[in-house]
Amino acid sequence: MSDFFKDVIEVVKLIPKGKVTSYGMIANYLGAKKSSRVVGWALNKVSQNSKIPAHRVVNRNGFLTGKNNFPTQNYMKDELQKEGLNIKADSVVDFNNQLWDPIKELTI
């Protein structure tokens, strides 16, 4: 596993319950602004690991684009709803108020 993949996982572990972030925000935080797809690839490798809250990472518009990489089709939605988020049509309702931006919340 590359250092970038490991860094992605470490950031994802810090996302608080009841919050979401985007692939692009993680990439930007790690200094690789145009690498949101690589963040997705890193998470594809760990989405089956329940200790890593990959379900809290969505696309830049709040859509659950990674849902096909989890154990079931509704896993991502179910986990986010357990954490208090409202999900409709595979999208986080009130996305901007549920957003956790690592640049604002963390220091490298």
MMTF fields as JSON, N, C-alpha, C and O atoms, coordinates in Angstrom:
{
  "mmtfVersion": "1.0.0",
  "mmtfProducer": "UNKNOWN",
  "numBonds": 431,
  "numAtoms": 432,
  "numGroups": 108,
  "numChains": 1,
  "numModels": 1,
  "chainsPerModel": [1],
  "groupsPerChain": [108],
  "chainIdList": ["A"],
  "bondAtomList": [4, 2, 8, 6, 12, 10, 16, 14, 20, 18, 24, 22, 28, 26, 32, 30, 36, 34, 40, 38, 44, 42, 48, 46, 52, 50, 56, 54, 60, 58, 64, 62, 68, 66, 72, 70, 76, 74, 80, 78, 84, 82, 88, 86, 92, 90, 96, 94, 100, 98, 104, 102, 108, 106, 112, 110, 116, 114, 120, 118, 124, 122, 128, 126, 132, 130, 136, 134, 140, 138, 144, 142, 148, 146, 152, 150, 156, 154, 160, 158, 164, 162, 168, 166, 172, 170, 176, 174, 180, 178, 184, 182, 188, 186, 192, 190, 196, 194, 200, 198, 204, 202, 208, 206, 212, 210, 216, 214, 220, 218, 224, 222, 228, 226, 232, 230, 236, 234, 240, 238, 244, 242, 248, 246, 252, 250, 256, 254, 260, 258, 264, 262, 268, 266, 272, 270, 276, 274, 280, 278, 284, 282, 288, 286, 292, 290, 296, 294, 300, 298, 304, 302, 308, 306, 312, 310, 316, 314, 320, 318, 324, 322, 328, 326, 332, 330, 336, 334, 340, 338, 344, 342, 348, 346, 352, 350, 356, 354, 360, 358, 364, 362, 368, 366, 372, 370, 376, 374, 380, 378, 384, 382, 388, 386, 392, 390, 396, 394, 400, 398, 404, 402, 408, 406, 412, 410, 416, 414, 420, 418, 424, 422, 428, 426],
  "bondOrderList": [1, 1, 1, 1, 1, 1, 1, 1, 1, 1, 1, 1, 1, 1, 1, 1, 1, 1, 1, 1, 1, 1, 1, 1, 1, 1, 1, 1, 1, 1, 1, 1, 1, 1, 1, 1, 1, 1, 1, 1, 1, 1, 1, 1, 1, 1, 1, 1, 1, 1, 1, 1, 1, 1, 1, 1, 1, 1, 1, 1, 1, 1, 1, 1, 1, 1, 1, 1, 1, 1, 1, 1, 1, 1, 1, 1, 1, 1, 1, 1, 1, 1, 1, 1, 1, 1, 1, 1, 1, 1, 1, 1, 1, 1, 1, 1, 1, 1, 1, 1, 1, 1, 1, 1, 1, 1, 1],
  "groupList": [{"groupName": "MET", "atomNameList": ["N", "CA", "C", "O"], "elementList": ["N", "C", "C", "O"], "formalChargeList": [0, 0, 0, 0], "bondAtomList": [1, 0, 2, 1, 3, 2], "bondOrderList": [1, 1, 2], "singleLetterCode": "M", "chemCompType": "L-PEPTIDE LINKING"}, {"groupName": "SER", "atomNameList": ["N", "CA", "C", "O"], "elementList": ["N", "C", "C", "O"], "formalChargeList": [0, 0, 0, 0], "bondAtomList": [1, 0, 2, 1, 3, 2], "bondOrderList": [1, 1, 2], "singleLetterCode": "S", "chemCompType": "L-PEPTIDE LINKING"}, {"groupName": "ASP", "atomNameList": ["N", "CA", "C", "O"], "elementList": ["N", "C", "C", "O"], "formalChargeList": [0, 0, 0, 0], "bondAtomList": [1, 0, 2, 1, 3, 2], "bondOrderList": [1, 1, 2], "singleLetterCode": "D", "chemCompType": "L-PEPTIDE LINKING"}, {"groupName": "PHE", "atomNameList": ["N", "CA", "C", "O"], "elementList": ["N", "C", "C", "O"], "formalChargeList": [0, 0, 0, 0], "bondAtomList": [1, 0, 2, 1, 3, 2], "bondOrderList": [1, 1, 2], "singleLetterCode": "F", "chemCompType": "L-PEPTIDE LINKING"}, {"groupName": "LYS", "atomNameList": ["N", "CA", "C", "O"], "elementList": ["N", "C", "C", "O"], "formalChargeList": [0, 0, 0, 0], "bondAtomList": [1, 0, 2, 1, 3, 2], "bondOrderList": [1, 1, 2], "singleLetterCode": "K", "chemCompType": "L-PEPTIDE LINKING"}, {"groupName": "VAL", "atomNameList": ["N", "CA", "C", "O"], "elementList": ["N", "C", "C", "O"], "formalChargeList": [0, 0, 0, 0], "bondAtomList": [1, 0, 2, 1, 3, 2], "bondOrderList": [1, 1, 2], "singleLetterCode": "V", "chemCompType": "L-PEPTIDE LINKING"}, {"groupName": "ILE", "atomNameList": ["N", "CA", "C", "O"], "elementList": ["N", "C", "C", "O"], "formalChargeList": [0, 0, 0, 0], "bondAtomList": [1, 0, 2, 1, 3, 2], "bondOrderList": [1, 1, 2], "singleLetterCode": "I", "chemCompType": "L-PEPTIDE LINKING"}, {"groupName": "GLU", "atomNameList": ["N", "CA", "C", "O"], "elementList": ["N", "C", "C", "O"], "formalChargeList": [0, 0, 0, 0], "bondAtomList": [1, 0, 2, 1, 3, 2], "bondOrderList": [1, 1, 2], "singleLetterCode": "E", "chemCompType": "L-PEPTIDE LINKING"}, {"groupName": "LEU", "atomNameList": ["N", "CA", "C", "O"], "elementList": ["N", "C", "C", "O"], "formalChargeList": [0, 0, 0, 0], "bondAtomList": [1, 0, 2, 1, 3, 2], "bondOrderList": [1, 1, 2], "singleLetterCode": "L", "chemCompType": "L-PEPTIDE LINKING"}, {"groupName": "PRO", "atomNameList": ["N", "CA", "C", "O"], "elementList": ["N", "C", "C", "O"], "formalChargeList": [0, 0, 0, 0], "bondAtomList": [1, 0, 2, 1, 3, 2], "bondOrderList": [1, 1, 2], "singleLetterCode": "P", "chemCompType": "L-PEPTIDE LINKING"}, {"groupName": "GLY", "atomNameList": ["N", "CA", "C", "O"], "elementList": ["N", "C", "C", "O"], "formalChargeList": [0, 0, 0, 0], "bondAtomList": [1, 0, 2, 1, 3, 2], "bondOrderList": [1, 1, 2], "singleLetterCode": "G", "chemCompType": "PEPTIDE LINKING"}, {"groupName": "THR", "atomNameList": ["N", "CA", "C", "O"], "elementList": ["N", "C", "C", "O"], "formalChargeList": [0, 0, 0, 0], "bondAtomList": [1, 0, 2, 1, 3, 2], "bondOrderList": [1, 1, 2], "singleLetterCode": "T", "chemCompType": "L-PEPTIDE LINKING"}, {"groupName": "TYR", "atomNameList": ["N", "CA", "C", "O"], "elementList": ["N", "C", "C", "O"], "formalChargeList": [0, 0, 0, 0], "bondAtomList": [1, 0, 2, 1, 3, 2], "bondOrderList": [1, 1, 2], "singleLetterCode": "Y", "chemCompType": "L-PEPTIDE LINKING"}, {"groupName": "ALA", "atomNameList": ["N", "CA", "C", "O"], "elementList": ["N", "C", "C", "O"], "formalChargeList": [0, 0, 0, 0], "bondAtomList": [1, 0, 2, 1, 3, 2], "bondOrderList": [1, 1, 2], "singleLetterCode": "A", "chemCompType": "L-PEPTIDE LINKING"}, {"groupName": "ASN", "atomNameList": ["N", "CA", "C", "O"], "elementList": ["N", "C", "C", "O"], "formalChargeList": [0, 0, 0, 0], "bondAtomList": [1, 0, 2, 1, 3, 2], "bondOrderList": [1, 1, 2], "singleLetterCode": "N", "chemCompType": "L-PEPTIDE LINKING"}, {"groupName": "ARG", "atomNameList": ["N", "CA", "C", "O"], "elementList": ["N", "C", "C", "O"], "formalChargeList": [0, 0, 0, 0], "bondAtomList": [1, 0, 2, 1, 3, 2], "bondOrderList": [1, 1, 2], "singleLetterCode": "R", "chemCompType": "L-PEPTIDE LINKING"}, {"groupName": "TRP", "atomNameList": ["N", "CA", "C", "O"], "elementList": ["N", "C", "C", "O"], "formalChargeList": [0, 0, 0, 0], "bondAtomList": [1, 0, 2, 1, 3, 2], "bondOrderList": [1, 1, 2], "singleLetterCode": "W", "chemCompType": "L-PEPTIDE LINKING"}, {"groupName": "GLN", "atomNameList": ["N", "CA", "C", "O"], "elementList": ["N", "C", "C", "O"], "formalChargeList": [0, 0, 0, 0], "bondAtomList": [1, 0, 2, 1, 3, 2], "bondOrderList": [1, 1, 2], "singleLetterCode": "Q", "chemCompType": "L-PEPTIDE LINKING"}, {"groupName": "HIS", "atomNameList": ["N", "CA", "C", "O"], "elementList": ["N", "C", "C", "O"], "formalChargeList": [0, 0, 0, 0], "bondAtomList": [1, 0, 2, 1, 3, 2], "bondOrderList": [1, 1, 2], "singleLetterCode": "H", "chemCompType": "L-PEPTIDE LINKING"}],
  "groupTypeList": [0, 1, 2, 3, 3, 4, 2, 5, 6, 7, 5, 5, 4, 8, 6, 9, 4, 10, 4, 5, 11, 1, 12, 10, 0, 6, 13, 14, 12, 8, 10, 13, 4, 4, 1, 1, 15, 5, 5, 10, 16, 13, 8, 14, 4, 5, 1, 17, 14, 1, 4, 6, 9, 13, 18, 15, 5, 5, 14, 15, 14, 10, 3, 8, 11, 10, 4, 14, 14, 3, 9, 11, 17, 14, 12, 0, 4, 2, 7, 8, 17, 4, 7, 10, 8, 14, 6, 4, 13, 2, 1, 5, 5, 2, 3, 14, 14, 17, 8, 16, 2, 9, 6, 4, 7, 8, 11, 6],
  "groupIdList": [1, 2, 3, 4, 5, 6, 7, 8, 9, 10, 11, 12, 13, 14, 15, 16, 17, 18, 19, 20, 21, 22, 23, 24, 25, 26, 27, 28, 29, 30, 31, 32, 33, 34, 35, 36, 37, 38, 39, 40, 41, 42, 43, 44, 45, 46, 47, 48, 49, 50, 51, 52, 53, 54, 55, 56, 57, 58, 59, 60, 61, 62, 63, 64, 65, 66, 67, 68, 69, 70, 71, 72, 73, 74, 75, 76, 77, 78, 79, 80, 81, 82, 83, 84, 85, 86, 87, 88, 89, 90, 91, 92, 93, 94, 95, 96, 97, 98, 99, 100, 101, 102, 103, 104, 105, 106, 107, 108],
  "secStructList": [7, 7, 2, 2, 2, 2, 2, 2, 2, 2, 2, 2, 2, 6, 1, 7, 6, 6, 7, 5, 3, 3, 2, 2, 2, 2, 2, 2, 2, 6, 6, 7, 6, 6, 7, 2, 2, 2, 2, 2, 2, 2, 2, 2, 2, 2, 6, 6, 7, 6, 6, 1, 7, 4, 4, 4, 3, 3, 7, 6, 6, 1, 5, 7, 6, 6, 4, 4, 4, 1, 1, 1, 6, 6, 2, 2, 2, 2, 2, 2, 2, 2, 6, 6, 7, 7, 3, 3, 6, 6, 3, 3, 6, 6, 2, 2, 2, 2, 5, 7, 7, 2, 2, 2, 2, 7, 7, 7],
  "xCoordList": [0.85, 0.0, 0.894, 1.853, 0.57, 1.391, 1.196, 0.221, 2.143, 2.038, 0.794, 0.137, 0.461, -0.731, -1.976, -2.834, -2.086, -3.232, -3.305, -4.384, -2.16, -2.119, -2.566, -3.302, -2.129, -2.532, -4.036, -4.683, -4.59, -6.035, -6.76, -7.694, -6.342, -6.992, -6.903, -7.872, -5.748, -5.592, -6.54, -7.1, -6.727, -7.675, -9.099, -9.865, -9.457, -10.818, -11.134, -12.269, -10.166, -10.379, -10.751, -11.329, -10.418, -10.657, -12.009, -12.391, -12.726, -14.025, -14.981, -15.199, -15.548, -16.443, -17.745, -18.22, -18.306, -19.622, -20.612, -20.567, -21.501, -22.524, -22.06, -22.793, -20.857, -20.313, -19.84, -19.595, -19.716, -19.173, -18.151, -18.135, -17.31, -16.374, -16.35, -16.975, -15.631, -15.582, -14.197, -13.209, -14.159, -12.889, -11.937, -10.752, -12.48, -11.668, -11.12, -9.987, -11.9, -11.411, -10.26, -9.31, -10.346, -9.246, -8.011, -6.912, -8.182, -7.055, -6.418, -5.194, -7.231, -6.735, -5.961, -4.885, -6.504, -5.827, -4.45, -3.499, -4.36, -3.096, -2.154, -1.108, -2.523, -1.649, -1.683, -0.771, -2.744, -2.874, -4.255, -5.071, -4.5, -5.821, -6.541, -7.762, -5.826, -6.461, -6.503, -6.653, -6.375, -6.294, -7.503, -7.374, -8.671, -9.857, -10.156, -10.618, -9.903, -10.127, -9.189, -9.571, -7.974, -7.022, -7.493, -7.311, -8.093, -8.686, -9.764, -9.842, -10.578, -11.604, -11.011, -11.529, -9.936, -9.275, -8.749, -8.848, -8.188, -7.687, -8.829, -8.677, -9.962, -11.098, -11.744, -12.313, -11.668, -12.185, -11.487, -12.092, -10.226, -9.433, -9.821, -9.562, -10.44, -10.723, -12.204, -12.554, -13.072, -14.497, -15.126, -16.188, -14.511, -15.018, -14.54, -14.992, -13.633, -13.066, -13.895, -13.848, -14.648, -15.564, -14.852, -15.492, -13.549, -12.809, -12.449, -12.021, -12.623, -12.329, -13.652, -14.278, -14.088, -15.415, -15.483, -15.822, -15.156, -15.167, -16.559, -16.696, -17.592, -18.965, -19.196, -20.192, -18.305, -18.437, -17.826, -17.779, -17.362, -16.769, -17.715, -18.066, -18.111, -19.074, -18.481, -17.382, -19.198, -18.649, -18.884, -19.489, -18.415, -18.446, -19.84, -20.016, -20.831, -22.219, -23.018, -24.217, -22.36, -23.034, -23.648, -24.387, -23.358, -23.913, -23.08, -21.861, -23.738, -23.093, -22.514, -22.956, -21.547, -21.006, -20.197, -19.99, -19.739, -18.943, -19.75, -19.177, -21.06, -21.918, -21.738, -21.999, -21.303, -21.14, -19.919, -19.739, -19.089, -17.873, -18.035, -17.065, -19.235, -19.499, -20.184, -20.614, -20.286, -20.847, -22.253, -22.58, -23.08, -24.422, -24.685, -23.997, -25.67, -26.023, -26.431, -26.184, -27.056, -27.537, -26.637, -26.989, -25.491, -24.611, -24.252, -24.386, -23.805, -23.366, -24.523, -24.371, -25.656, -26.849, -27.25, -27.502, -27.307, -27.715, -26.779, -27.233, -25.478, -24.503, -24.617, -24.561, -24.776, -24.919, -26.217, -26.24, -27.284, -28.55, -28.435, -29.01, -27.708, -27.471, -26.763, -26.942, -25.952, -25.2, -25.998, -25.484, -27.252, -28.12, -28.244, -28.926, -27.604, -27.722, -28.974, -29.381, -29.564, -30.737, -30.25, -29.562, -30.623, -30.211, -31.461, -32.363, -31.513, -32.618, -32.032, -31.131, -32.541, -32.091, -30.565, -29.925, -29.994, -28.542, -27.742, -26.639, -28.293, -27.622, -27.815, -28.869, -26.797, -26.878, -27.727, -27.403, -28.826, -29.702, -28.98, -28.338, -29.085, -28.425, -26.913, -26.273, -26.374, -24.967, -24.003, -23.098, -24.18, -23.227, -23.149, -22.092, -24.24, -24.22, -23.701, -23.422, -23.569, -23.05, -21.579, -20.964, -21.033, -19.696, -18.592, -18.643, -17.609, -16.398, -15.235, -14.933, -14.583, -13.472, -12.163, -11.89, -11.346, -10.103, -9.155, -8.379, -9.206, -8.332, -8.694, -7.815, -9.972, -10.425, -10.308, -10.126, -10.415, -10.476, -9.157, -8.995, -8.214, -6.946, -5.763, -5.882, -4.642, -3.382, -2.46, -2.419, -1.729, -0.805, 0.349, 1.233],
  "yCoordList": [-1.184, 0.0, 1.244, 1.33, 2.194, 3.411, 4.306, 4.175, 5.215, 6.176, 7.037, 7.363, 7.413, 8.225, 7.469, 8.045, 6.193, 5.383, 5.332, 5.456, 5.15, 5.107, 6.445, 6.476, 7.54, 8.873, 9.075, 9.636, 8.624, 8.716, 7.994, 8.54, 6.8, 6.002, 6.701, 6.708, 7.289, 7.991, 9.189, 9.445, 9.92, 11.044, 10.53, 11.092, 9.482, 8.939, 8.478, 8.624, 7.935, 7.499, 8.663, 8.452, 9.887, 11.072, 11.747, 12.656, 11.317, 11.932, 11.601, 10.427, 12.611, 12.347, 11.66, 11.828, 10.895, 10.3, 11.417, 12.48, 11.165, 12.147, 13.22, 14.172, 13.077, 14.026, 13.265, 12.06, 13.967, 13.401, 14.361, 15.548, 13.838, 14.662, 14.124, 13.107, 14.806, 14.365, 13.838, 14.117, 13.072, 12.559, 13.719, 13.665, 14.768, 15.92, 16.671, 17.15, 16.781, 17.473, 16.709, 17.311, 15.39, 14.586, 14.766, 14.98, 14.681, 14.863, 16.24, 16.354, 17.268, 18.629, 18.74, 19.336, 18.172, 18.197, 17.546, 17.999, 16.472, 15.744, 16.347, 15.771, 17.505, 18.202, 17.666, 17.911, 16.929, 16.344, 16.683, 15.799, 17.961, 18.489, 17.761, 17.613, 17.311, 16.672, 15.145, 14.453, 14.626, 13.177, 12.579, 11.585, 13.177, 12.644, 11.211, 10.411, 10.876, 9.489, 8.517, 7.387, 8.958, 8.099, 7.867, 6.78, 8.884, 8.721, 7.632, 6.771, 7.679, 6.654, 5.271, 4.313, 5.155, 3.851, 3.337, 2.148, 4.248, 3.845, 3.312, 2.314, 3.983, 3.565, 2.285, 1.526, 2.032, 0.775, -0.412, -1.465, -0.239, -1.319, -1.595, -2.683, -0.617, -0.783, -0.699, -0.757, -0.564, -0.365, -1.556, -1.407, -2.718, -3.902, -3.945, -4.789, -3.046, -3.02, -2.075, -0.859, -2.63, -1.819, -0.86, 0.028, -1.021, -0.118, 1.197, 2.151, 1.237, 2.446, 2.979, 2.336, 4.152, 4.662, 5.255, 6.425, 4.428, 4.877, 5.305, 6.038, 4.856, 5.249, 6.742, 7.274, 7.42, 8.862, 9.713, 10.937, 9.081, 9.823, 9.731, 8.644, 10.895, 11.006, 11.889, 12.423, 12.038, 12.909, 14.379, 14.681, 15.268, 16.71, 17.299, 18.417, 16.553, 17.008, 16.275, 16.508, 15.403, 14.675, 13.355, 12.754, 12.885, 11.614, 10.437, 10.542, 9.335, 8.128, 7.323, 6.206, 7.885, 7.265, 6.004, 5.203, 5.807, 4.621, 3.445, 2.437, 3.545, 2.53, 1.121, 0.154, 0.981, -0.345, -1.098, -2.276, -0.43, -1.06, -1.594, -2.049, -1.542, -2.007, -3.373, -3.838, -4.014, -5.371, -5.503, -6.528, -4.468, -4.49, -3.157, -2.17, -3.136, -1.931, -0.777, 0.385, -1.086, -0.039, 0.202, 0.985, -0.453, -0.333, 1.112, 1.559, 1.834, 3.219, 4.071, 4.8, 3.965, 4.71, 4.334, 5.209, 3.046, 2.575, 3.088, 3.538, 3.019, 3.478, 4.981, 5.431, 5.752, 7.198, 7.545, 8.467, 6.825, 7.074, 6.711, 7.398, 5.652, 5.291, 6.421, 6.602, 7.189, 8.299, 9.6, 10.643, 9.543, 10.707, 11.524, 12.549, 11.099, 11.845, 11.409, 10.249, 12.349, 12.077, 11.854, 12.696, 10.7, 10.347, 10.17, 9.415, 10.868, 10.724, 10.581, 11.327, 9.628, 9.392, 9.276, 9.853, 8.512, 8.294, 9.587, 9.692, 10.561, 11.838, 12.317, 12.096, 12.971, 13.521, 14.783, 15.745, 14.765, 15.93, 16.98, 16.644, 18.235, 19.338, 19.112, 19.304, 18.703, 18.314, 19.327, 18.95, 20.598, 21.614, 21.709, 22.039, 21.428, 21.468, 20.18, 20.137, 19.14, 17.857, 17.664, 16.663, 18.623, 18.505, 18.757, 19.709, 17.892, 18.002, 18.217, 17.352, 19.361, 19.703, 19.53, 20.288, 18.541, 18.309, 19.508, 19.669, 20.342, 21.527, 22.463, 23.084, 22.565, 23.435, 22.761, 23.429, 21.44, 20.69, 20.113, 19.847, 19.918, 19.263, 20.121, 21.023, 19.839, 20.431, 19.275, 18.26, 19.442, 18.369, 18.257, 17.422],
  "zCoordList": [0.0, 0.0, 0.0, 0.767, -0.86, -0.966, 0.252, 0.992, 0.441, 1.538, 1.381, 2.37, 0.131, -0.102, 0.355, 1.023, 0.007, 0.427, 1.955, 2.534, 2.598, 4.07, 4.654, 5.64, 4.056, 4.524, 4.367, 5.251, 3.254, 3.036, 4.171, 4.758, 4.471, 5.512, 6.862, 7.62, 7.17, 8.454, 8.547, 9.613, 7.457, 7.456, 7.634, 8.416, 6.925, 7.006, 8.43, 8.885, 9.124, 10.512, 11.437, 12.503, 11.026, 11.857, 11.6, 12.336, 10.579, 10.276, 11.423, 11.721, 12.062, 13.195, 12.781, 11.658, 13.696, 13.462, 13.172, 13.791, 12.228, 11.89, 10.925, 10.654, 10.408, 9.435, 8.201, 8.262, 7.097, 5.862, 5.29, 5.619, 4.439, 3.685, 2.26, 1.959, 1.4, -0.001, -0.35, 0.33, -1.424, -1.936, -2.225, -1.899, -2.843, -3.205, -2.012, -2.05, -0.958, 0.246, 0.887, 1.388, 0.869, 1.412, 0.532, 1.045, -0.775, -1.694, -1.5, -1.433, -1.412, -1.219, 0.092, 0.133, 1.149, 2.451, 2.376, 3.012, 1.588, 1.482, 0.442, 0.142, -0.108, -1.042, -2.454, -3.243, -2.776, -4.112, -4.655, -4.914, -4.821, -5.137, -6.27, -6.22, -7.273, -8.433, -8.319, -9.326, -7.113, -6.927, -6.215, -5.5, -6.406, -5.728, -6.159, -5.346, -7.415, -7.86, -7.154, -6.851, -6.896, -6.189, -4.75, -4.202, -4.149, -2.819, -2.887, -2.012, -3.917, -4.106, -4.243, -3.67, -4.992, -5.159, -3.827, -3.524, -3.034, -1.716, -0.856, -0.152, -0.923, -0.101, -0.617, 0.168, -1.918, -2.46, -1.809, -1.612, -1.482, -0.891, 0.562, 1.076, 1.225, 2.66, 3.013, 4.191, 2.029, 2.315, 3.029, 3.635, 2.976, 3.674, 5.129, 5.902, 5.504, 6.852, 7.722, 7.539, 8.66, 9.47, 10.424, 10.989, 10.613, 11.495, 10.802, 11.451, 9.497, 8.727, 8.186, 7.343, 8.664, 8.293, 6.882, 6.699, 5.901, 4.503, 4.057, 3.078, 4.764, 4.404, 4.591, 4.1, 5.285, 5.523, 4.414, 4.53, 3.349, 2.231, 1.036, 0.577, 0.552, -0.547, -1.647, -1.495, -2.732, -3.782, -3.422, -2.394, -4.251, -3.937, -3.85, -3.366, -4.315, -4.229, -3.154, -3.0, -2.423, -1.347, -1.757, -0.978, -2.973, -3.436, -2.924, -2.788, -2.647, -2.145, -3.313, -3.585, -3.983, -5.192, -4.914, -5.826, -3.693, -3.378, -2.884, -2.469, -2.918, -2.288, -2.834, -2.119, -4.073, -4.668, -4.143, -4.449, -3.363, -2.837, -1.417, -0.811, -0.893, 0.461, 0.44, -0.615, 1.604, 1.651, 1.052, 0.454, 1.212, 0.622, -0.066, 0.191, -0.928, -1.688, -0.769, -1.092, 0.377, 1.28, 2.485, 3.366, 2.538, 3.71, 4.011, 5.15, 3.019, 3.203, 3.739, 4.719, 3.091, 3.509, 4.935, 5.764, 5.217, 6.546, 7.638, 8.69, 7.386, 8.387, 8.629, 9.774, 7.567, 7.729, 8.453, 9.269, 8.17, 8.868, 10.35, 11.193, 10.679, 12.093, 12.82, 14.024, 12.08, 12.663, 12.669, 13.075, 12.219, 12.293, 11.025, 11.02, 9.949, 8.698, 7.949, 8.005, 7.259, 6.435, 5.005, 4.429, 4.445, 3.083, 2.237, 2.601, 1.11, 0.152, -1.241, -1.623, -1.995, -3.372, -3.445, -4.325, -2.493, -2.428, -2.304, -2.839, -1.606, -1.409, 0.027, 0.622, 0.58, 1.93, 1.89, 1.194, 2.652, 2.755, 3.602, 4.597, 3.21, 3.916, 3.977, 5.011, 2.846, 2.721, 3.317, 4.062, 3.004, 3.469, 4.989, 5.528, 5.687, 7.153, 7.772, 8.97, 6.976, 7.467, 7.101, 7.466, 6.386, 5.806, 6.825, 7.605, 6.797, 7.61, 6.661, 5.839, 6.77, 5.882, 6.645, 7.577, 6.265, 7.007, 7.017, 7.959, 5.995, 5.984, 7.133, 7.73, 7.441, 8.52, 9.889, 10.906, 9.9, 11.16, 11.643, 12.834, 10.732, 11.071, 10.677, 9.847, 11.269, 10.824, 10.473, 11.169, 9.395, 8.948, 9.912, 9.722]
}
